[in-house]
């Protein structure tokens, strides 16, 4: 595949390396590490088991040269993005595009067609060198941490080992997935989802208990622009992914 100026197609927190490299490096959580750019094609951060992971899948399947996904960093409580990747590779998704057999909170890949998920599972070899430490809960005030020297050296050694192997491009054309959720920057998308969560939870704190006995679902007003009506308080809100927002509302409210 001849790469174009539009790759990677999904925006996110990443840097690009050597075009000839078949390796993608994914830092799970809030870590930061510098390794020689000739040892990878792309190096990015994964914080969530839904839209964040969807972006990883979309970028990899749109570049058949990438055949290895190296995950590193530290697992995070609740989202468990590292566990979600393992479960995705091992078990795939069900008919609702929920990653099977994972402890992640909201593991729905709502904006990916099933064929994109299967292509990802076939295209890459997963290499896990994550730190074996207890999962930590994400806190907004926590800064990005630098990898310890031992972890950085372990990553670089693994990348040099992979550089000594030969990988042929995946025997298929690049697969492109378009989604509104992929267009914005990762921080912006995360803020939109947090605001949507507030919109879902706020009425539950204000209404008496009998007022919550409703099975009213969120109303879709415009699929293209992600406009929905939150029925509990009658507010119109904009979300980066309509289906994921519906899953998120169900998870948070129990409806």
PyMOL commands that set and color helices and strands:
alter all, ss='L'
color gray80, all
select helices_A, chain A and resi 37-39+51-61+81-91+114-123+149-163+180-182+186-206+209-212+242-253
alter helices_A, ss='H'
color red, helices_A
select strands_A, chain A and resi 14-16+23-28+31-32+42-46+68-73+76-77+125-128+136-137+145-146+219-222+227-230+235-238
alter strands_A, ss='S'
color yellow, strands_A
deselect
rebuild
show_as cartoon
